[in-house]
C-alpha cells in the first residue's frame, strides 16, 4: 500500500472546484446544525419556522464565500451571524468558521500583480474593515449576558484579521525581496558589461597601438638599415610577424569582451587629453617615417576631460589605422576649436578604402568587421554626445571626422 505524499493536502486544495466543494460542505453542515438545534431547543409550535429561518441564516453565513467578492462576502457573513445571535442567541459552528475565513481573507487582500512599497496606504481600507468587523460581536458579548457565539467571535475576528494582515505583509515582503534581488542582479550585470567594454577599449586603444608600432618599426628597420645581414633581416621579419600575430589574438580577445557589452557607456575619466596630442603625433611620425602634421585653428581652450579623452583616443586609433593600411602615407590631424564644439579631422593621402583597409570601411558601414577600430572610435564620440564620420577623402585617401560638442572649462 503506497503512502500519500506530504503535500497531498496542497494538491487537493489546488484541484478544480475544491473551494466550492469545501464551502458547500460548510453550508450543508450549517443547515444540519440548524435543524438539529431547532429539533432539540425550539418550542413545538415554532419548531419548523425556526428550523427554516436558522437554516437560511446558516446558508447566508457560508455561501457568500464563493458567490461574492471578499469585502462584500465578509460584510454579508458578519450580518448573518449577528442576526443569528440576536434572534436565536447563537450562530452555527460553520458560520463562525466562515466568519474567520472571510476576515482573514479580507485582511490579506491585495490587488493582484500590484507591488507596493512597504507601509504604503494601498489596501489599508480592507485591513481596517477586517478589524472593525469584530466590533458588533464585542457589543453583543457585552450587552447580551455573554452568549458563547458572540464571545468567541469577538475574540476570533480580530485574531483572524491580524493573521490576514501578517500574511499580506509577508507576501509583499517576499515580492519586494524578489524585486530587489532582480534589480541588484541587473545592476551588477550592467556594471560588469561596462567594465568589460572599458577594458576592451583601453586594450585596443593603448596596447594594440603599441604592438602595431612594434610591427611598423620592425618593418621600417628591415627596409631602411643599410648593410643589414640576412640573419638580422630575418629577425626583424620575425618581430613584425610576432607583433601581427599578437594583434590577431588581441582582436579575438576583444571580440569576447565586446560580445555582450555593445551599448555600454564609455569611461570618461582617463588621463590623456588634448595636451598629449603633440607627443602622440611625434611618436607616430617617428614610427612610420612619414609626414604627420598637427594643424590647430581657433582659440585654444580646455574642454571637458571626457571630450579631450575621446579626441585623443580617436586620433590615436586613426593614426594606427593609417600606419597599418596606408604605410608611408602622410597624415594631417586638424583640430578646430569652436564656441560649442571641438572638431577633429584626420586625413591621409593613401590609397583610400581599398584592399586591406576595406575591412575597416566595412566596419564603419555596419557590416561584419574583423576588428573594432572604427567601432571603438564611434563609441568614443557617441559617449560624449558627439558624432563620427569615416570614408574616402576628396582627392584620395581616407578621412575620419569627429564633432564633439562640449562646454568649455575656461581656467
C-alpha positions in Angstrom: 0.0 0.0 0.0 1.5 3.3 -1.1 1.6 6.1 1.5 0.4 9.5 0.5 2.9 12.2 -0.1 3.4 15.0 2.4 1.8 17.6 0.1 -1.3 15.8 -0.7 -3.4 18.4 1.1 -1.9 21.1 -1.1 -2.8 19.1 -4.2 -6.4 18.6 -3.0 -6.7 22.3 -2.3 -5.4 23.2 -5.8 -7.9 20.9 -7.5 -10.6 22.5 -9.7 -13.8 23.5 -7.7 -12.1 22.5 -4.4 -13.1 25.8 -2.9 -16.7 25.5 -4.0 -16.9 22.0 -2.7 -15.5 23.0 0.7 -17.9 25.9 1.1 -20.7 23.6 0.0 -19.8 21.1 2.8 -19.7 24.0 5.3 -23.2 25.2 4.2 -24.6 21.6 4.4 -23.1 21.2 7.9 -24.6 24.5 8.9 -28.1 23.5 7.7 -27.8 20.2 9.6 -26.8 22.0 12.8 -29.7 24.5 12.4 -32.3 21.7 12.0 -30.8 19.8 14.9 -30.9 22.8 17.2 -34.5 23.5 16.2 -35.5 19.9 16.9 -34.0 20.0 20.3 -34.4 23.5 21.7 -37.1 25.2 19.7 -40.7 25.3 21.1 -43.1 22.9 19.5 -45.3 25.5 17.8 -42.4 27.3 16.2 -40.1 24.4 15.5 -40.5 24.3 11.7 -40.3 28.1 11.3 -37.2 28.3 13.5 -35.5 25.5 11.6 -36.1 27.1 8.2 -35.0 30.6 9.4 -31.9 29.3 11.2 -31.1 27.2 8.1 -31.3 30.3 5.9 -29.1 32.2 8.2 -26.6 29.3 8.2 -26.5 29.4 4.4 -26.2 33.2 4.4 -23.2 32.8 6.7 -21.3 30.4 4.4 -22.4 30.7 0.8 -21.1 34.3 0.2 -17.5 32.9 0.4 -17.9 31.6 -3.1 -20.6 34.0 -4.5 -19.3 37.4 -3.5 -16.1 39.4 -3.6 -14.0 39.3 -0.4 -15.2 42.7 1.0 -18.9 42.1 0.3 -18.7 38.5 1.5 -17.2 39.4 4.8 -19.9 42.1 5.4 -22.7 39.6 4.4 -21.4 36.8 6.6 -21.0 39.2 9.6 -24.6 40.4 9.1 -25.9 36.8 9.0 -24.0 35.8 12.1 -25.0 39.0 14.1 -28.7 38.4 13.1 -28.5 34.7 14.2 -27.1 35.7 17.6 -29.7 38.4 18.0 -32.6 36.1 17.0 -31.5 32.7 18.4 -28.8 33.6 20.8 -26.1 31.7 18.9 -24.8 31.0 15.4 -23.7 27.8 13.7 -20.2 26.5 14.0 -19.9 26.7 10.3 -20.9 30.3 10.4 -18.1 31.1 12.8 -15.6 29.2 10.7 -16.8 31.1 7.6 -16.5 34.4 9.6 -12.9 33.6 10.5 -12.1 32.7 6.9 -13.7 35.8 5.4 -12.0 38.2 7.8 -8.6 36.5 7.3 -9.1 36.7 3.6 -10.1 40.4 3.8 -7.1 41.3 5.9 -4.7 39.6 3.5 -6.4 41.0 0.4 -4.1 42.8 -2.1 -4.6 43.8 -5.7 -3.3 41.1 -8.0 0.1 41.9 -9.5 0.4 45.2 -7.7 3.7 45.8 -5.9 3.6 48.4 -3.3 6.2 50.0 -1.1 6.3 48.7 2.5 3.9 50.8 4.6 2.1 52.2 1.6 -1.6 53.1 2.0 -2.9 50.8 -0.7 -5.2 48.1 0.9 -5.4 49.8 4.3 -9.2 50.2 4.0 -9.7 46.4 3.8 -7.4 45.9 6.8 -9.3 48.4 8.9 -12.7 46.9 7.9 -11.4 43.4 8.8 -10.6 44.7 12.3 -13.9 46.6 12.6 -15.9 43.5 11.9 -15.2 42.3 15.4 -16.9 45.3 17.0 -20.6 44.0 16.5 -19.7 40.7 18.2 -18.0 42.6 21.1 -21.1 44.7 21.6 -23.3 41.6 21.6 -21.0 39.8 24.0 -21.1 42.7 26.5 -24.7 43.5 26.1 -26.4 40.1 26.0 -25.1 38.4 29.0 -22.2 36.8 27.2 -23.6 34.4 24.6 -20.9 31.9 23.7 -21.1 32.6 20.0 -20.7 36.3 20.5 -17.8 35.9 22.9 -16.0 33.5 20.6 -16.4 35.7 17.5 -15.4 38.8 19.5 -12.1 37.1 20.2 -11.6 35.2 16.9 -12.4 38.1 14.4 -9.5 40.4 15.5 -7.2 37.4 15.6 -8.2 36.4 12.1 -7.8 40.0 10.8 -4.3 40.1 12.3 -3.4 36.8 10.7 -4.5 38.0 7.3 -2.6 41.3 7.7 0.5 39.4 8.7 0.1 37.1 5.7 -0.2 40.0 3.3 2.8 41.7 4.9 4.9 38.6 4.4 3.7 38.2 0.8 4.6 41.8 0.0 8.0 41.4 1.7 8.7 38.4 -0.4 7.7 40.4 -3.6 10.0 43.3 -2.5 12.8 40.9 -1.8 12.5 39.2 -5.2 12.3 42.6 -6.9 15.4 43.9 -5.0 17.4 40.8 -5.9 16.4 41.1 -9.6 17.4 44.8 -9.6 20.7 44.0 -7.9 21.5 41.3 -10.4 20.7 43.7 -13.3 22.9 46.5 -11.8 25.7 44.0 -11.3 25.4 42.7 -14.8 25.3 46.3 -16.2 28.4 47.2 -14.3 30.2 44.1 -15.4 29.3 44.9 -19.1 30.5 48.4 -18.7 33.8 47.3 -17.2 34.3 44.7 -20.0 33.6 47.4 -22.6 36.0 49.8 -20.9 38.8 47.2 -20.7 38.2 46.3 -24.4 38.5 49.9 -25.4 41.7 50.5 -23.4 43.3 47.3 -24.7 42.5 48.3 -28.2 43.4 51.9 -27.9 46.6 51.6 -25.9 48.1 48.0 -26.1 47.1 47.4 -29.7 48.5 50.8 -30.6 52.0 50.0 -29.2 52.0 46.5 -30.7 51.2 48.0 -34.1 54.1 50.4 -33.6 56.4 47.5 -32.9 55.3 45.8 -36.2 55.8 49.0 -38.2 59.2 49.8 -36.7 60.4 46.3 -37.3 59.4 46.5 -40.9 60.9 50.0 -41.3 64.2 48.9 -39.7 64.4 45.9 -42.0 63.9 48.1 -45.1 66.0 51.2 -44.2 69.0 49.7 -42.3 71.9 49.6 -44.8 74.2 46.6 -44.8 71.8 44.6 -42.6 72.8 40.9 -42.7 70.3 38.3 -43.7 70.0 37.0 -40.2 69.2 40.4 -38.9 66.6 41.0 -41.6 65.1 37.6 -40.7 64.9 38.6 -37.0 63.2 41.9 -37.9 60.7 39.9 -40.0 60.0 37.6 -37.1 59.5 40.5 -34.8 56.9 42.0 -37.2 55.2 38.6 -37.7 55.0 38.1 -33.9 53.6 41.6 -33.4 50.9 41.0 -36.1 50.1 37.6 -34.5 49.7 39.4 -31.2 47.3 41.8 -32.8 45.2 39.0 -34.2 45.0 37.3 -30.8 44.0 40.6 -29.2 41.2 41.1 -31.7 39.9 37.7 -30.7 40.0 38.6 -27.1 38.3 42.0 -27.8 35.6 40.1 -29.6 34.9 38.0 -26.4 34.9 41.1 -24.2 32.6 43.0 -26.5 30.2 40.1 -27.1 27.6 41.4 -24.6 28.7 45.0 -24.0 27.9 46.7 -27.3 25.9 49.6 -25.8 27.8 50.3 -22.6 28.8 53.9 -21.9 32.5 54.7 -22.1 34.6 55.6 -19.2 35.1 59.4 -19.3 37.9 59.9 -16.8 41.3 58.5 -18.0 44.3 60.8 -18.1 45.2 61.5 -21.8 43.8 64.7 -23.4 44.5 67.3 -26.0 47.8 68.5 -24.5 49.2 65.0 -25.2 48.3 65.1 -28.9 51.6 66.6 -30.0 53.5 63.9 -28.3 51.3 61.2 -29.8 51.8 62.7 -33.3 55.6 62.9 -32.8 55.6 59.2 -31.8 53.6 58.2 -34.8 55.9 60.2 -37.1 59.0 58.5 -35.8 57.3 55.1 -36.0 56.1 55.4 -39.6 58.8 57.7 -41.1 56.1 59.5 -42.9 55.0 63.1 -42.6 52.4 63.6 -39.8 51.2 67.2 -39.0 49.1 68.7 -36.3 47.1 71.7 -37.5 45.3 73.8 -34.9 42.8 76.6 -35.5 40.5 78.6 -33.3 41.1 80.0 -29.8 42.7 77.2 -27.8 40.9 76.4 -24.5 40.3 73.4 -22.2 37.3 71.2 -22.7 35.6 68.6 -20.6 38.1 65.8 -19.7 35.8 63.2 -21.3 35.7 65.2 -24.6 39.5 65.6 -24.6 40.0 61.9 -23.9 37.6 61.0 -26.8 39.6 63.3 -29.2 42.9 61.7 -28.1 41.7 58.1 -28.5 40.1 58.8 -31.9 43.3 60.4 -33.1 45.4 57.5 -31.7 43.2 54.9 -33.5 43.1 56.9 -36.8 46.9 57.1 -36.8 47.2 53.4 -36.1 44.9 52.6 -38.9 46.8 54.9 -41.3 50.1 53.1 -40.5 48.5 49.7 -40.8 46.5 50.2 -44.0 48.4 53.1 -45.7 52.1 52.7 -44.7 54.2 55.6 -45.7 51.2 57.9 -46.4 51.3 61.4 -45.0 48.7 62.2 -42.3 47.2 65.6 -41.3 45.5 65.9 -37.9 43.3 69.0 -37.9 42.0 70.3 -34.5 39.5 73.2 -34.7 38.2 74.9 -31.5 34.8 76.5 -31.7 32.5 78.0 -29.1 30.2 75.0 -28.9 32.2 72.1 -30.3 35.6 70.5 -30.9 36.1 69.4 -34.5 38.6 66.8 -35.3 39.7 65.7 -38.8 42.4 63.0 -39.5 43.2 62.5 -43.2 45.9 60.5 -45.0 46.9 60.6 -48.7 47.0 56.8 -49.0 45.0 54.6 -51.4 41.7 55.0 -49.6 39.3 52.3 -48.5 40.6 49.5 -50.8 42.4 46.3 -50.2 43.1 45.5 -46.5 41.6 48.9 -45.5 38.2 47.9 -47.0 37.7 45.8 -43.9 37.7 48.9 -41.7 35.5 50.7 -44.1 33.0 47.8 -44.0 33.1 48.2 -40.2 32.1 51.8 -40.5 29.2 50.8 -42.7 27.8 48.4 -40.2 28.7 45.1 -41.9 30.6 42.3 -40.1 34.1 43.5 -39.4 37.2 41.6 -38.4 38.3 44.3 -35.9 36.9 47.0 -33.7 38.9 50.2 -34.6 36.2 52.3 -36.2 33.6 50.9 -33.9 35.6 52.0 -30.9 36.1 55.5 -32.3 32.3 55.8 -33.0 31.6 54.7 -29.4 34.0 57.3 -28.1 32.3 60.0 -30.0 28.8 58.9 -29.0 29.7 58.6 -25.4 30.3 62.3 -25.1 27.3 63.2 -27.3 29.2 63.7 -30.5 29.3 62.1 -33.9 31.8 60.4 -36.2 32.0 60.1 -39.9 34.5 58.0 -41.8 35.1 57.3 -45.5 37.1 58.2 -48.6 38.6 61.7 -48.6 38.0 64.1 -51.5 41.0 63.7 -53.9 42.1 60.4 -52.4 43.0 58.8 -49.1 40.9 58.2 -46.1 39.3 60.6 -43.7 38.0 60.5 -40.1 35.9 63.4 -38.9 34.5 63.8 -35.4 32.4 66.6 -33.9 32.4 66.6 -30.1 30.1 69.1 -28.6 31.0 70.2 -25.1 31.0 73.1 -22.7 34.4 74.6 -22.3 36.2 74.7 -19.0 38.0 78.1 -19.1 40.7 78.3 -16.5 
